[in-house]
Amino acid sequence: MTQFSYSSTGIAIAPPNWLQRDLAHANAYLPGLKLMVLFHDDLPFMNRARSKSPIDPRFDRLGEFIAAHWSSNPFSDQQLIDLSGDDVARAETSAKKRHEYLPNDLTGEKDLYTTTLKPAQDAIITLPPRQYTPVQITAKFLGLPEKLCAAPAGANPHRAIFWHEHAHVRQGARKLHTGNRRSDEREADLGSIRDCELVNDLPTATYLKDLRLLDTFFDVGMAKSSDYWNSLSLARIEHDDRAELSSLLELKLRTANPVFKPPTNTRSFIQSAFHTEEYVPLQLRFNTFGAIEKIQQLRSLAKFGPSYRFAHTAALEQLTLKAAQRLVPGAFA
């Protein structure tokens, strides 16, 4: 029989000590919210590649957990499907929301904006399997072999992920909260860093900033992937979207071609990079590099490349290299 841990702060299965403490801290934000936190190894293993059954035992188990703790299920079937996916971290709430596409003047895209109409009273957070080590999570997140990766002493990726997802829960619990994915993801990362600092876990706060720096630099995409391009914000250097996107685009394209110079008009540069063929050859060249080659190219650029056009690109370069030294030391061997 599954043994749950109950408290006024939430429901979890055999929560580790850090999670018990953090749930108490989380309850101060949303004292009336009913929260369940599950690791993926709390759900049955299923090899989707080999399974011929249309029934997912993890979906069924999650439904059993909800039936045991909620008088009626406040979550949709699609939410349960998403929560029970392979090794993902996710938060789902009972908030009622309105979704609409609105133009984004900076990127030239139509972004999906979400407004909370009825705040959440219930939420579930799923975390990666508890047996995953910090190095395993780093390698999986960056798509690299474990032997090339490291994690700082004391860093707890599960905690960083918990607080990121809890920030999304808080968004769903705020009436009339409106945001697009970019603003919501930035708020979630900043919230995670702040809460790790509040529980005196500075190694994990630094780890999350490093992980996001490398993930955004390695990212092969140029448009919707920019939802997570918030490295300058996380480093508390600059919170302006235009500065953030133009600096990272310059860094990526200069990595592909060290003598590349972007135009001075940042808005024009961003929209051209996302929506025209002008920079496609450079984007394709950047995307041919593997993650390790990108780091090596960036090291060469830092040593021999000409100065950058935008004010924060040099800082972004140095932050990215320092993050790589801490999380991907194999690239410097």
Buried (B, 14 or more C-beta within 10 A) or exposed (E): EEEBBEEEBBBBBEBBEBBBBBBBBBBEBBEEBBBBBBBBBBBBEBEEEEEEEEEBBBBEBBBEBBEEBBEEBBBEEEBBEBBBBEBEBBBBBBBEBEEEEEEBEBBBBEBEBBBBEEBBBBBBBBBBBBEBEBBBBBBBBBEBEEEBBBBBEEBBBBBBBBBBBBBBBBBBBBEEBBBBBBBBBBBBBBBBBEBBEEBEBBBBBBBBBBBBBBBBBBBEEBEBEBBBBBBBBBBEBBEBBBBBBBBBBBBBBBBBBEEBEBEEEBBEBBBBBBEEEEBEEBBEEBBEBEBBEBBBBBBEBEEEBEEBBBEBBBBBBEBBBEBBBBBBEBBEE
